[in-house]
Amino acid sequence: MVALADDLPLPPRRFSLLTAIRRNPTITFGTVLLFALIAVAIVGPSFVSDPMKIAPVNRLRPPSERCTP
């Protein structure tokens, strides 16, 4: 009996990260989202003022007393 090419087992395929990324766009979206969140976490504190400058006395006054400058 002669073995045909269709009957032969396929060689084992090696795992390729690039192939997995191309086949599953959710990985790409998740990676982009992750890097965007990391960038916001790194750059975000530079846009916030110093919390020690806020006077709790002025913040806790009722709104009818006076307007804050």
Distance bins in CASP14 RR format, pairs under 12 A and 6 or more apart:
PFRMAT RR
TARGET T0000
AUTHOR 0000-0000-0000
RMODE 2
METHOD distances of the structure
MODEL  1
1 7 0 0 0 0 1 0 0 0 0 0 0
2 8 0 0 0 0 0 1 0 0 0 0 0
3 9 0 0 0 0 0 1 0 0 0 0 0
13 19 0 0 0 0 1 0 0 0 0 0 0
13 20 0 0 0 0 0 1 0 0 0 0 0
14 20 0 0 0 0 0 1 0 0 0 0 0
15 21 0 0 0 0 0 1 0 0 0 0 0
15 23 0 0 0 0 0 1 0 0 0 0 0
16 22 0 0 0 0 1 0 0 0 0 0 0
16 23 0 0 0 0 1 0 0 0 0 0 0
17 23 0 0 0 0 0 1 0 0 0 0 0
17 24 0 0 0 0 0 1 0 0 0 0 0
17 27 0 0 0 0 1 0 0 0 0 0 0
17 28 0 0 0 0 0 1 0 0 0 0 0
17 31 0 0 0 0 0 1 0 0 0 0 0
18 24 0 0 0 0 0 1 0 0 0 0 0
18 27 0 0 0 0 0 1 0 0 0 0 0
18 28 0 0 0 0 0 1 0 0 0 0 0
19 27 0 0 0 0 0 1 0 0 0 0 0
20 26 0 0 0 0 0 1 0 0 0 0 0
20 27 1 0 0 1 0 0 0 0 0 0 0
20 28 0 0 0 0 0 1 0 0 0 0 0
20 31 0 0 0 0 0 1 0 0 0 0 0
21 27 1 0 1 0 0 0 0 0 0 0 0
21 28 1 0 1 0 0 0 0 0 0 0 0
21 29 0 0 0 0 0 1 0 0 0 0 0
21 30 0 0 0 0 0 1 0 0 0 0 0
21 31 0 0 0 0 1 0 0 0 0 0 0
21 32 0 0 0 0 0 1 0 0 0 0 0
22 28 0 0 0 0 1 0 0 0 0 0 0
24 30 0 0 0 0 0 1 0 0 0 0 0
24 31 0 0 0 0 0 1 0 0 0 0 0
25 31 0 0 0 0 0 1 0 0 0 0 0
25 32 0 0 0 0 0 1 0 0 0 0 0
26 32 0 0 0 0 0 1 0 0 0 0 0
26 33 0 0 0 0 0 1 0 0 0 0 0
27 33 0 0 0 0 0 1 0 0 0 0 0
27 34 0 0 0 0 0 1 0 0 0 0 0
28 34 0 0 0 0 0 1 0 0 0 0 0
28 35 0 0 0 0 0 1 0 0 0 0 0
29 35 0 0 0 0 0 1 0 0 0 0 0
29 36 0 0 0 0 0 1 0 0 0 0 0
30 36 0 0 0 0 1 0 0 0 0 0 0
30 37 0 0 0 0 1 0 0 0 0 0 0
30 38 0 0 0 0 0 1 0 0 0 0 0
31 37 0 0 0 0 0 1 0 0 0 0 0
31 38 0 0 0 0 0 1 0 0 0 0 0
32 38 0 0 0 0 0 1 0 0 0 0 0
32 39 0 0 0 0 0 1 0 0 0 0 0
33 39 0 0 0 0 0 1 0 0 0 0 0
33 40 0 0 0 0 0 1 0 0 0 0 0
34 40 0 0 0 0 0 1 0 0 0 0 0
34 41 0 0 0 0 0 1 0 0 0 0 0
35 41 0 0 0 0 0 1 0 0 0 0 0
35 42 0 0 0 0 0 1 0 0 0 0 0
36 42 0 0 0 0 0 1 0 0 0 0 0
36 43 0 0 0 0 0 1 0 0 0 0 0
37 43 0 0 0 0 0 1 0 0 0 0 0
37 44 0 0 0 0 0 1 0 0 0 0 0
38 44 0 0 0 0 0 1 0 0 0 0 0
39 46 0 0 0 0 0 1 0 0 0 0 0
40 46 0 0 0 0 0 1 0 0 0 0 0
40 47 0 0 0 0 1 0 0 0 0 0 0
45 51 0 0 0 0 0 1 0 0 0 0 0
48 54 0 0 0 0 0 1 0 0 0 0 0
51 59 0 0 0 0 0 1 0 0 0 0 0
53 59 0 0 0 0 0 1 0 0 0 0 0
54 60 0 0 0 0 0 1 0 0 0 0 0
54 68 0 0 0 0 0 1 0 0 0 0 0
55 61 0 0 0 0 1 0 0 0 0 0 0
55 68 0 0 0 0 1 0 0 0 0 0 0
55 69 0 0 0 0 0 1 0 0 0 0 0
57 65 0 0 0 0 0 1 0 0 0 0 0
57 68 0 0 0 0 0 1 0 0 0 0 0
58 65 0 0 0 0 1 0 0 0 0 0 0
58 66 0 0 0 0 1 0 0 0 0 0 0
58 67 0 0 0 0 0 1 0 0 0 0 0
58 68 1 0 1 0 0 0 0 0 0 0 0
58 69 0 0 0 0 1 0 0 0 0 0 0
59 68 0 0 0 0 1 0 0 0 0 0 0
60 68 0 0 0 0 0 1 0 0 0 0 0
61 67 0 0 0 0 0 1 0 0 0 0 0
61 68 0 0 0 0 1 0 0 0 0 0 0
62 68 0 0 0 0 0 1 0 0 0 0 0
END
